[in-house]
Amino acid sequence: MQGMLSLEGQVAIVTGGVRRIGKAIAMALARDGATVVVNALRSKDEAEATVAEIKAAGGRAFVHLADVSDEAAVTAMAERVLAETGRIDILVNNAAVRGEVAFTDMTLAQWRAVTGPILDGAFLCARAVLPAMVRQKYGRIVNIGGVSAHLGAAGRAHVVTAKSGLVGLTRGLASEFAAHGVTVNCVVPGKIGGQRSHTAGKGIEGAPPVGREGVPEDVADIIHNICRPQASYMTGQTIHVSGGLFMP
C-alpha cells in the first residue's frame, strides 16, 4: 500500500462489510489507503477475519458491531469513529436482510425485519455521518441497491420496496448535500455468483448478456471509483453493475 493512494487519510464505514460484496468493498477501499470500519450485526469472527486480511495486506481497519436499524447503535458507531479517527469521509450502506414470503402471508414483523436494516439503516447511517461530511465539505455516500427493485420479484415485496426506497433516498440526499461537497449514488449489483447467505432468496435464473455471473470485485471496483475524490461530478445516480441484466 505504498505510493500515491487517492483515499489516503480518509475513513470509510462499510455496513455489512464481512462477506461477499461488503467484504470486497472494504478490501478495495483499504487498498487505496482508507481506514475502513467493518460493520456487522453480530458476525464478530468474520468481521475480525476481514480486518485481519486488510491488515495483512498493509491496510488499516477495525471492527464495529452494530445493528444499523437501531438509532442509538448507529449514533454510537459514528461517535466512536469520529472519536478515534477525527473524520468520516465515506459511507457504504450495504447491510441488508432479504428472504422470501408470499405477500398475503407476510406479517408486519417480517416486513420490518427487511425494510428496517435496508431502508431505515441507510437513513440512520447517512444522518449520523452527514454532519461530519458537511463540516469537512467533503463526503461520499454509496447505497447498495438490488436488481429486484428494477425487475420485480415474486415473494419479495419487502425487499423490492426497501431497495426501491434507496433510489429515492439517493436522489434526495444528492440534491440536498451537493453544495456541501458530498456525493450520493446508488450502485445496483446484478447476478453475483459465489456462496449466498440463507436469506438471499432463490436468485436470478440464467446468465446476463455478458455470458457470466458477476463476482463481488466487479461491484467493489465501481464503488471504489465513485468514492474517490476524482468522482466529484457524479451524484444522484443509480448505477447498474449487472452484465446487462437490466438496461435502464
Kinemage of the C-alpha trace (Angstrom):
@kinemage 1
@onewidth
@group {chain A} dominant
@subgroup {mainchain}
@vectorlist {calphas} color= white
{ca met a 1} P 0.000 0.000 0.000
{ca gln a 2} L 2.798 2.378 -0.935
{ca gly a 3} L 2.769 5.307 -3.352
{ca met a 4} L 0.048 7.756 -4.257
{ca leu a 5} L -3.191 6.445 -2.822
{ca ser a 6} L -6.213 8.615 -3.518
{ca leu a 7} L -8.030 7.563 -0.329
{ca glu a 8} L -5.011 8.009 1.936
{ca gly a 9} L -6.073 9.673 5.179
{ca gln a 10} L -9.758 9.039 4.584
{ca val a 11} L -12.083 6.983 6.797
{ca ala a 12} L -14.784 4.699 5.407
{ca ile a 13} L -17.648 2.878 7.099
{ca val a 14} L -18.880 -0.211 5.263
{ca thr a 15} L -22.040 -1.686 6.766
{ca gly a 16} L -22.462 -5.416 6.298
{ca gly a 17} L -18.776 -5.489 5.421
{ca val a 18} L -17.862 -9.047 6.332
{ca arg a 19} L -18.633 -11.172 3.276
{ca arg a 20} L -19.234 -11.158 -0.483
{ca ile a 21} L -19.795 -7.642 -1.851
{ca gly a 22} L -19.361 -5.939 1.514
{ca lys a 23} L -16.000 -7.575 2.123
{ca ala a 24} L -14.833 -6.829 -1.423
{ca ile a 25} L -15.761 -3.154 -0.930
{ca ala a 26} L -13.881 -2.969 2.358
{ca met a 27} L -10.818 -4.552 0.768
{ca ala a 28} L -10.906 -2.227 -2.263
{ca leu a 29} L -11.177 0.939 -0.174
{ca ala a 30} L -8.413 -0.197 2.161
{ca arg a 31} L -6.100 -0.975 -0.759
{ca asp a 32} L -6.447 2.647 -1.846
{ca gly a 33} L -5.441 3.933 1.572
{ca ala a 34} L -8.685 4.369 3.511
{ca thr a 35} L -9.046 3.301 7.114
{ca val a 36} L -12.078 1.020 6.950
{ca val a 37} L -14.617 0.457 9.696
{ca val a 38} L -16.015 -3.014 9.062
{ca asn a 39} L -19.544 -3.086 10.439
{ca ala a 40} L -21.574 -6.208 11.097
{ca leu a 41} L -24.587 -7.055 13.204
{ca arg a 42} L -23.149 -9.978 15.120
{ca ser a 43} L -20.639 -11.790 12.846
{ca lys a 44} L -17.670 -10.872 15.017
{ca asp a 45} L -15.394 -13.683 13.834
{ca glu a 46} L -15.997 -12.940 10.155
{ca ala a 47} L -15.548 -9.208 10.742
{ca glu a 48} L -12.274 -9.772 12.538
{ca ala a 49} L -11.119 -12.080 9.735
{ca thr a 50} L -11.839 -9.358 7.168
{ca val a 51} L -9.915 -6.810 9.239
{ca ala a 52} L -7.018 -9.246 9.622
{ca glu a 53} L -6.920 -9.718 5.841
{ca ile a 54} L -6.867 -5.955 5.295
{ca lys a 55} L -4.054 -5.515 7.812
{ca ala a 56} L -2.068 -8.389 6.308
{ca ala a 57} L -2.129 -6.503 3.007
{ca gly a 58} L -0.803 -3.370 4.700
{ca gly a 59} L -4.101 -1.591 5.264
{ca arg a 60} L -5.891 -0.134 8.266
{ca ala a 61} L -9.238 -1.298 9.591
{ca phe a 62} L -11.206 -2.077 12.707
{ca val a 63} L -14.471 -3.803 13.602
{ca his a 64} L -17.600 -2.195 14.955
{ca leu a 65} L -20.613 -4.409 15.644
{ca ala a 66} L -23.919 -2.542 15.455
{ca asp a 67} L -27.497 -3.035 14.329
{ca val a 68} L -27.909 -0.353 11.664
{ca ser a 69} L -31.670 -0.260 12.223
{ca asp a 70} L -31.093 0.788 15.852
{ca glu a 71} L -30.827 4.566 16.181
{ca ala a 72} L -28.744 4.548 19.358
{ca ala a 73} L -26.373 1.912 18.000
{ca val a 74} L -25.763 3.891 14.794
{ca thr a 75} L -25.170 7.094 16.737
{ca ala a 76} L -22.676 5.290 18.959
{ca met a 77} L -20.867 3.885 15.904
{ca ala a 78} L -20.477 7.315 14.320
{ca glu a 79} L -19.349 8.840 17.615
{ca arg a 80} L -16.738 6.134 18.092
{ca val a 81} L -15.370 6.536 14.571
{ca leu a 82} L -15.109 10.306 14.979
{ca ala a 83} L -13.508 9.967 18.413
{ca glu a 84} L -10.879 7.510 17.156
{ca thr a 85} L -10.169 8.941 13.702
{ca gly a 86} L -11.457 12.519 13.705
{ca arg a 87} L -13.359 12.191 10.428
{ca ile a 88} L -15.768 10.189 8.277
{ca asp a 89} L -15.319 10.502 4.516
{ca ile a 90} L -17.120 7.503 3.038
{ca leu a 91} L -20.257 5.589 3.954
{ca val a 92} L -21.302 2.474 2.057
{ca asn a 93} L -24.787 1.315 3.056
{ca asn a 94} L -24.519 -2.370 2.221
{ca ala a 95} L -26.205 -4.055 5.203
{ca ala a 96} L -29.320 -5.970 4.184
{ca val a 97} L -31.672 -8.768 5.144
{ca arg a 98} L -33.690 -10.483 2.422
{ca gly a 99} L -35.846 -13.588 2.419
{ca glu a 100} L -38.960 -14.724 0.582
{ca val a 101} L -42.590 -14.924 1.674
{ca ala a 102} L -45.886 -14.608 -0.172
{ca phe a 103} L -47.263 -11.102 0.248
{ca thr a 104} L -50.619 -12.195 1.666
{ca asp a 105} L -48.781 -14.297 4.261
{ca met a 106} L -46.310 -11.539 5.173
{ca thr a 107} L -46.561 -10.208 8.706
{ca leu a 108} L -45.711 -6.657 9.709
{ca ala a 109} L -42.794 -8.062 11.682
{ca gln a 110} L -41.434 -9.801 8.562
{ca trp a 111} L -41.875 -6.596 6.550
{ca arg a 112} L -39.994 -4.541 9.127
{ca ala a 113} L -37.275 -7.167 9.573
{ca val a 114} L -36.265 -6.492 5.942
{ca thr a 115} L -37.125 -2.826 5.430
{ca gly a 116} L -35.514 -1.885 8.760
{ca pro a 117} L -31.890 -2.857 8.030
{ca ile a 118} L -32.057 -1.803 4.364
{ca leu a 119} L -34.004 1.453 4.338
{ca asp a 120} L -34.072 2.618 7.955
{ca gly a 121} L -30.444 1.579 8.256
{ca ala a 122} L -29.385 3.697 5.295
{ca phe a 123} L -31.348 6.661 6.673
{ca leu a 124} L -29.854 6.352 10.154
{ca cys a 125} L -26.290 5.850 8.959
{ca ala a 126} L -26.456 8.719 6.488
{ca arg a 127} L -27.962 11.030 9.096
{ca ala a 128} L -25.232 10.071 11.572
{ca val a 129} L -22.301 10.784 9.232
{ca leu a 130} L -23.526 13.766 7.212
{ca pro a 131} L -22.791 16.434 9.854
{ca ala a 132} L -19.108 15.431 9.777
{ca met a 133} L -19.079 15.400 5.979
{ca val a 134} L -20.682 18.838 5.839
{ca arg a 135} L -18.071 20.207 8.260
{ca gln a 136} L -15.326 18.757 6.064
{ca lys a 137} L -17.081 19.991 2.906
{ca tyr a 138} L -16.421 16.521 1.506
{ca gly a 139} L -18.045 13.103 1.561
{ca arg a 140} L -19.079 10.060 -0.423
{ca ile a 141} L -22.193 8.008 0.303
{ca val a 142} L -22.986 4.879 -1.703
{ca asn a 143} L -26.231 2.966 -1.224
{ca ile a 144} L -26.227 -0.642 -2.427
{ca gly a 145} L -29.445 -1.288 -4.323
{ca gly a 146} L -30.920 -4.502 -5.658
{ca val a 147} L -31.790 -5.519 -9.188
{ca ser a 148} L -35.086 -6.979 -7.966
{ca ala a 149} L -36.219 -3.408 -7.323
{ca his a 150} L -35.995 -2.833 -11.089
{ca leu a 151} L -37.047 -6.238 -12.401
{ca gly a 152} L -39.621 -7.160 -9.767
{ca ala a 153} L -39.637 -10.412 -7.821
{ca ala a 154} L -42.460 -12.572 -6.514
{ca gly a 155} L -42.364 -13.257 -2.795
{ca arg a 156} L -40.029 -10.349 -2.133
{ca ala a 157} L -42.253 -7.303 -1.881
{ca his a 158} L -40.421 -6.159 1.250
{ca val a 159} L -37.021 -6.388 -0.437
{ca val a 160} L -38.223 -4.724 -3.654
{ca thr a 161} L -39.788 -1.881 -1.679
{ca ala a 162} L -36.763 -1.292 0.528
{ca lys a 163} L -34.278 -1.366 -2.332
{ca ser a 164} L -36.513 0.921 -4.420
{ca gly a 165} L -36.574 3.319 -1.497
{ca leu a 166} L -32.785 3.565 -1.637
{ca val a 167} L -33.053 5.067 -5.115
{ca gly a 168} L -35.300 7.818 -3.760
{ca leu a 169} L -33.074 8.375 -0.732
{ca thr a 170} L -30.080 8.656 -3.042
{ca arg a 171} L -31.720 11.376 -5.136
{ca gly a 172} L -32.992 13.275 -2.120
{ca leu a 173} L -29.634 13.341 -0.352
{ca ala a 174} L -27.711 14.069 -3.553
{ca ser a 175} L -29.867 17.136 -4.154
{ca glu a 176} L -29.642 18.373 -0.575
{ca phe a 177} L -25.921 17.903 0.032
{ca ala a 178} L -24.282 18.546 -3.348
{ca ala a 179} L -23.460 22.111 -2.335
{ca his a 180} L -21.538 20.740 0.656
{ca gly a 181} L -19.155 18.623 -1.422
{ca val a 182} L -20.984 15.376 -0.663
{ca thr a 183} L -21.922 12.993 -3.472
{ca val a 184} L -24.559 10.289 -3.046
{ca asn a 185} L -25.014 7.449 -5.522
{ca cys a 186} L -26.714 4.059 -5.657
{ca val a 187} L -24.944 1.000 -7.079
{ca val a 188} L -27.149 -1.923 -8.091
{ca pro a 189} L -25.458 -5.336 -8.355
{ca gly a 190} L -26.888 -7.903 -10.739
{ca lys a 191} L -26.392 -11.649 -10.548
{ca ile a 192} L -23.341 -12.123 -8.351
{ca gly a 193} L -22.015 -15.657 -8.070
{ca gly a 194} L -20.492 -17.485 -5.129
{ca gln a 195} L -21.984 -18.701 -1.878
{ca arg a 196} L -25.137 -16.800 -0.964
{ca ser a 197} L -26.477 -16.219 2.536
{ca his a 198} L -29.506 -18.171 3.765
{ca thr a 199} L -31.631 -15.004 3.448
{ca ala a 200} L -30.636 -14.220 -0.131
{ca gly a 201} L -33.566 -15.967 -1.798
{ca lys a 202} L -33.541 -18.074 -4.920
{ca gly a 203} L -31.557 -15.660 -7.042
{ca ile a 204} L -31.929 -14.879 -10.747
{ca glu a 205} L -32.218 -17.619 -13.333
{ca gly a 206} L -29.979 -17.622 -16.414
{ca ala a 207} L -26.864 -15.685 -17.348
{ca pro a 208} L -26.920 -11.965 -18.228
{ca pro a 209} L -25.950 -10.826 -21.754
{ca val a 210} L -22.233 -10.811 -20.962
{ca gly a 211} L -22.471 -14.581 -20.504
{ca arg a 212} L -21.269 -14.911 -16.918
{ca glu a 213} L -22.240 -14.206 -13.370
{ca gly a 214} L -20.545 -11.308 -11.676
{ca val a 215} L -18.063 -11.540 -8.838
{ca pro a 216} L -18.039 -9.245 -5.788
{ca glu a 217} L -14.996 -7.421 -7.119
{ca asp a 218} L -16.968 -6.307 -10.205
{ca val a 219} L -19.211 -4.307 -7.886
{ca ala a 220} L -16.479 -3.223 -5.475
{ca asp a 221} L -14.381 -1.732 -8.273
{ca ile a 222} L -17.209 0.555 -9.360
{ca ile a 223} L -17.886 1.623 -5.784
{ca his a 224} L -14.209 2.311 -5.204
{ca asn a 225} L -14.106 4.546 -8.259
{ca ile a 226} L -17.082 6.680 -7.246
{ca cys a 227} L -15.698 7.024 -3.711
{ca arg a 228} L -12.501 8.639 -4.941
{ca pro a 229} L -12.002 12.436 -4.815
{ca gln a 230} L -11.837 12.448 -8.624
{ca ala a 231} L -15.507 11.384 -8.809
{ca ser a 232} L -16.849 14.749 -7.650
{ca tyr a 233} L -19.099 15.297 -10.697
{ca met a 234} L -21.224 12.157 -10.299
{ca thr a 235} L -24.088 12.336 -7.847
{ca gly a 236} L -27.697 11.225 -7.592
{ca gln a 237} L -27.119 8.346 -9.993
{ca thr a 238} L -28.305 4.740 -9.966
{ca ile a 239} L -25.527 2.647 -11.499
{ca his a 240} L -26.259 -0.908 -12.591
{ca val a 241} L -23.419 -3.431 -12.411
{ca ser a 242} L -25.268 -6.396 -13.849
{ca gly a 243} L -23.607 -7.536 -17.061
{ca gly a 244} L -26.559 -6.138 -18.978
{ca leu a 245} L -29.174 -7.996 -16.946
{ca phe a 246} L -31.029 -4.712 -16.544
{ca met a 247} L -30.620 -1.873 -19.041
{ca pro a 248} L -32.373 1.362 -17.970
